Amino acid sequence: MRSNNNGGIGSLETIAVIMISSFVLTGCEVGPKYRKPKLDLPQLPQPEKETEKYVADKWWEVFSDGALNNLEERALKSNADLRQAVENVEIARAIAGVAFADLLPSVGISGDGKESYTSKNGPMAPLMARMSRSTPDHTLTIGAAYEIDFFGKYRRANEEARASLLASKAAKESVRLSVTADVAKAYFQLRALDAKLAIARRTLATRQKTCAVYSSRVENGYCTELDYLRVQAEMSSVKTVVLDLEASLAKIENSLSVLIGTSPREMMIRRTAKDQAIEKLRVPTEIPNGIPSDILSRRPDILQAEGLLIAANAKIGEARAAHFPSISLTGVFGFESTSLARLFNSGSDTWNWGGGVFLPIFNGGKITALNKSAEANYRKMLAAYEKTVQGAFREALDALITNRNSREVVISRTKQVNSLKKSYEIAAKQQDSGLIGLLDLLDVERGLLAAEMDMVSALQNRLNAVVDLCKALGGGWKAQRL
């Protein structure tokens, strides 16, 4: 369709006004509005006081251990699971960008230049007698298309994509929290194995000396072979413990190397740096006895579950909008000329615009099935959200109980070890004096070894309990939202 220049510009303005108006004055959104689920939450005791600042970024610094801090920083930079979570956020961000782009008109420009040459002996030869056999044609057009979002199909899709992006960000924070907690626990296990290995090696050295003494006594007839064999058996037993601990220590170092993203080559040549002995690691004293009131807004797994719930709710509206007609507008404005030099001259303009409507009538129940699927998925996400909240409160309560009990266990184990150390000193003197037999001394020594091992385990559990509490409360217990 051709027109003069003024008419073309006026029609182009009409097209623009129609498309912009349609974009701004969109209709209603079908589907349910999202409402935060009302849950039957327990009335839990709140902390007696909440400290002034909460920094979830480096919750592990409460232990004041330089080696742990370095390991955590390495994990944040190189852990493979965390890097995947970061890229998942970028994927969700890109998908959200695509969904937003669907709300906007699409505009494109195209150009074309061609020249046709007609045969003088062909069927058109009589008509071409007074015309040039060469026919050039040059066009330049700008086209635009827009589907009016009367029923909110694209707005619901945009809402779904944004909610999925938020869920992806929360998932990344959840992975971050899990990775840093795993690093801390692996580090504490490493320190515990170090301590147990030192105890076992010290005991083994004592048993080796005792075994050497009884070997000499047997040779000189001062003791029976039975006593010597018992001492030798005890020495072998402790040596087995040493070997098992050395193997466990190597394995946990390998696990920790994977957590912090160490390359296989580094894993073969590098041992994990260690700072303080486990009994000297600082345990925070300001540990709450209740659950912070904002736990639902600080735990990343709850935020992720709610983001997925919002997305599922938006998907219902998107599916319902498919029942309604889709209305689209298209418009093209451009120039056409047989001469490139006259392409933009007056009279070369060309334009057209139009609209279309599509209303689904029969599709074999596909749209109805998609609606049922979206509604079922929402109910599934709602159940998942409720389960996540329940799990969060259970983990927080368990962590509080474990913290309280772990302190008491450490105190009890300390008293037990101190008593057994004194008992061993007394038993060793009595055995030297002949007041008690070898078996009595070995029993006391065996009990002391087990108690010292249990003491180290209690210290490790105490540290792990603090880690679990930090994780259960979303990265710490101080009052500030993630």
Stockholm file with secondary structure:
# STOCKHOLM 1.0

chainA/1-482         MRSNNNGGIGSLETIAVIMISSFVLTGCEVGPKYRKPKLDLPQLPQPEKETEKYVADKWWEVFSDGALNNLEERALKSNADLRQAVENVEIARAIAGVAFADLLPSVGISGDGKESYTSKNGPMAPLMARMSRSTPDHTLTIGAAYEIDFFGKYRRANEEARASLLASKAAKESVRLSVTADVAKAYFQLRALDAKLAIARRTLATRQKTCAVYSSRVENGYCTELDYLRVQAEMSSVKTVVLDLEASLAKIENSLSVLIGTSPREMMIRRTAKDQAIEKLRVPTEIPNGIPSDILSRRPDILQAEGLLIAANAKIGEARAAHFPSISLTGVFGFESTSLARLFNSGSDTWNWGGGVFLPIFNGGKITALNKSAEANYRKMLAAYEKTVQGAFREALDALITNRNSREVVISRTKQVNSLKKSYEIAAKQQDSGLIGLLDLLDVERGLLAAEMDMVSALQNRLNAVVDLCKALGGGWKAQRL
#=GR chainA/1-482 SS CBCCHHHHHHHHHHHHHHHHHHHHSCCCCCSCCCCCCCCCCCCCCCCSCCCSCCCGGGGGGGGCCHHHHHHHHHHHHHCHHHHHHHHHHHHHHHHHHHHHHTTSCEEEEEEEEEEEECCTTSTTTTTTTTSCSEEEEEEEEEEEEEEECTTCHHHHHHHHHHHHHHHHHHHHHHHHHHHHHHHHHHHHHHHHHHHHHHHHHHHHHHHHHHHHHHHHHHHHTSSCHHHHHHHHHHHHHHHHHHHHHHHHHHHHHHHHHHHTTCCHHHHHHCCCCCCSCGGGSCCCSCCCSSCCTTHHHHCHHHHHHHHHHHHHHHHHHHHHHTTSCEEEEEEEEEEEESSGGGTTSTTCEEEEEEEEEECCCCSTTHHHHHHHHHHHHHHHHHHHHHHHHHHHHHHHHHHHHHHHHHHHHHHHHHHHHHHHHHHHHHHHHHHHHTSSCHHHHHHHHHHHHHHHHHHHHHHHHHHHHHHHHHHHTTSCSSSCCC
#=GC SS_cons         CBCCHHHHHHHHHHHHHHHHHHHHSCCCCCSCCCCCCCCCCCCCCCCSCCCSCCCGGGGGGGGCCHHHHHHHHHHHHHCHHHHHHHHHHHHHHHHHHHHHHTTSCEEEEEEEEEEEECCTTSTTTTTTTTSCSEEEEEEEEEEEEEEECTTCHHHHHHHHHHHHHHHHHHHHHHHHHHHHHHHHHHHHHHHHHHHHHHHHHHHHHHHHHHHHHHHHHHHHTSSCHHHHHHHHHHHHHHHHHHHHHHHHHHHHHHHHHHHTTCCHHHHHHCCCCCCSCGGGSCCCSCCCSSCCTTHHHHCHHHHHHHHHHHHHHHHHHHHHHTTSCEEEEEEEEEEEESSGGGTTSTTCEEEEEEEEEECCCCSTTHHHHHHHHHHHHHHHHHHHHHHHHHHHHHHHHHHHHHHHHHHHHHHHHHHHHHHHHHHHHHHHHHHHHTSSCHHHHHHHHHHHHHHHHHHHHHHHHHHHHHHHHHHHTTSCSSSCCC
//
